Amino acid sequence: MLFNEFEFDGFSVANRIAMAPMTRSRTSQPGDVPNEMMATYYQQRASAGLIITEGAPISAVARGYSMTPGIYTEQHIAGWKKVTSAIKQQGGKAFIQLWHVGRRSHASIAGEQPVSASALKEPDQVFGPLPEGGFGMIETQTPRALTLEEISATVADFAQAAKNAILAGFDGVEIHAAHGYLIEQFLRRSSNQRNDGYGGSRENRMRLLLEVVDAVIDAIGADKVAIRVSPHVIEGFAEDDTEMRMLMIDVAKALAERRLAYLHFSENISRYNEVDEQFRRDIRAVYPNPIMVAGKLTQERAEQLIEKGYADLVAFGTPFVTNPDLVARFKHQWPLAEFDADARLTLYGGDEVGYIDYPAYQPTYI
Ligand SMILES: Cc1cc2nc3c(=O)[nH]c(=O)nc-3n(C[C@H](O)[C@H](O)[C@H](O)COP(=O)(O)O)c2cc1C
């Protein structure tokens, strides 16, 4: 199953294995521009049915981690072209992840006070410039609430970023609505205390998500649009929101009629609740279209999710860090290079080491 082609409307992939989005913070400075080294990294991994790039901020204020690649300037578009043409040379496909971090930032990264649904902060840290020089983890700053005009402008920024992505040669975009970033800050009650059309009821709290989806569909077409959510992950929030499960079913219902390329569930990073089978069934009942699942998957677990009908596509993150040829290793049952402590050290920032120096498996035939 994993190695079969998959298609839905105008979206098609050569196999069901996706590379999950992973921030690696290796852009060229100034300007956070994608470069040749990134092109090599993605090219090495292009046998994935779909590469989903690291999160790409859609505007200056959308940035929350230093050295992450933007998708809002001419330079960004030119830089990403190197990446997409390297992937295409290998016959691969790629969606870029469109990212607005909202409050998970600091003025030293975003260039101004971070923005969110409401002026509320939780204890949280992001990767940014240290007061003493160099980069490291810094505490986020209290955000200010977006005005209605600014919400419209943010929706327009997502649409423009999607157009830029197509100009840069991407096959589509994945909207980042997971992991406690801006769109999820609107979804959750603890971070959204607005009393206008974007706060209060579930319908109001999901309004920004749907407006972004619709604007991006208008810009580039539904078969090039996907969205990532993480109702079971408690990242960037102090408390779990027990209503997220119901809200996500409402979201899935609303998305089903929009015929996106896929709906992506990120299931377990940092603090999270286990996903139960009932949730998977409830989502399937309202969402017959393509579903992608990611989070600590093994080949076996991924196959089970597809066989049971809970997923159509499966995404792997850390296994792709150390195994650029993950698809071939799964296919031939070759051993995997372990994601060890050394691999963890070179995740964010730095040079080629731990980035483009993981070799493909060399089988020895006797
Ligand atoms: C270094 C690193 C960076 C990540 N950056 C992103 C990101 O930019 N956007 C996102 O949605 N998820 C991000 N994730 C989460 C991964 O997409 C994935 O969901 C997670 O690693 C779990 O999958 P795995 O167990 O297969 O690694 C990141 C994970 C890692 C390890």
The ligand as an SDF file (V2000), in Angstrom:
LIG
                    3D

 31 33  0  0  0  0  0  0  0  0999 V2000
   13.6100   19.4100   13.6300 C   0  0  0  0  0  0  0  0  0  0  0  0
   12.1220   19.3970   13.5010 C   0  0  0  0  0  0  0  0  0  0  0  0
   11.4920   20.5010   12.9560 C   0  0  0  0  0  0  0  0  0  0  0  0
   10.1070   20.5050   12.7810 C   0  0  0  0  0  0  0  0  0  0  0  0
    9.5140   21.5780   12.1590 N   0  0  0  0  0  0  0  0  0  0  0  0
    8.2000   21.5330   11.8490 C   0  0  0  0  0  0  0  0  0  0  0  0
    7.6210   22.5550   11.0410 C   0  0  0  0  0  0  0  0  0  0  0  0
    8.2740   23.4850   10.5520 O   0  0  0  0  0  0  0  0  0  0  0  0
    6.2780   22.4550   10.8070 N   0  0  0  0  0  0  0  0  0  0  0  0
    5.5120   21.4380   11.3090 C   0  0  0  0  0  0  0  0  0  0  0  0
    4.3000   21.4010   11.0760 O   0  0  0  0  0  0  0  0  0  0  0  0
    6.0590   20.4380   12.0370 N   0  0  0  0  0  0  0  0  0  0  0  0
    7.3710   20.4510   12.3080 C   0  0  0  0  0  0  0  0  0  0  0  0
    7.9380   19.3970   12.9930 N   0  0  0  0  0  0  0  0  0  0  0  0
    7.1220   18.2120   13.3410 C   0  0  0  0  0  0  0  0  0  0  0  0
    7.2620   17.1270   12.2550 C   0  0  0  0  0  0  0  0  0  0  0  0
    6.6320   17.5270   11.0520 O   0  0  0  0  0  0  0  0  0  0  0  0
    6.6260   15.7810   12.6880 C   0  0  0  0  0  0  0  0  0  0  0  0
    5.2490   15.9500   12.8640 O   0  0  0  0  0  0  0  0  0  0  0  0
    7.2550   15.2480   13.9630 C   0  0  0  0  0  0  0  0  0  0  0  0
    8.6680   15.2200   13.8650 O   0  0  0  0  0  0  0  0  0  0  0  0
    6.7560   13.8450   14.3010 C   0  0  0  0  0  0  0  0  0  0  0  0
    7.0540   12.9340   13.2800 O   0  0  0  0  0  0  0  0  0  0  0  0
    8.2980   11.8960   13.4070 P   0  0  0  0  0  0  0  0  0  0  0  0
    8.0640   11.1380   14.6870 O   0  0  0  0  0  0  0  0  0  0  0  0
    8.1530   11.0410   12.1910 O   0  0  0  0  0  0  0  0  0  0  0  0
    9.5360   12.7100   13.4600 O   0  0  0  0  0  0  0  0  0  0  0  0
    9.3210   19.3940   13.2030 C   0  0  0  0  0  0  0  0  0  0  0  0
    9.9750   18.2910   13.7670 C   0  0  0  0  0  0  0  0  0  0  0  0
   11.3560   18.2730   13.9200 C   0  0  0  0  0  0  0  0  0  0  0  0
   12.0260   17.0550   14.4920 C   0  0  0  0  0  0  0  0  0  0  0  0
  1  2  1  0
  2  3  1  0
  2 30  2  0
  3  4  2  0
  4  5  1  0
  4 28  1  0
  5  6  2  0
  6  7  1  0
  6 13  1  0
  7  8  2  0
  7  9  1  0
  9 10  1  0
 10 11  2  0
 10 12  1  0
 12 13  2  0
 13 14  1  0
 14 15  1  0
 14 28  1  0
 15 16  1  0
 16 17  1  0
 16 18  1  0
 18 19  1  0
 18 20  1  0
 20 21  1  0
 20 22  1  0
 22 23  1  0
 23 24  1  0
 24 25  2  0
 24 26  1  0
 24 27  1  0
 28 29  2  0
 29 30  1  0
 30 31  1  0
M  END
$$$$
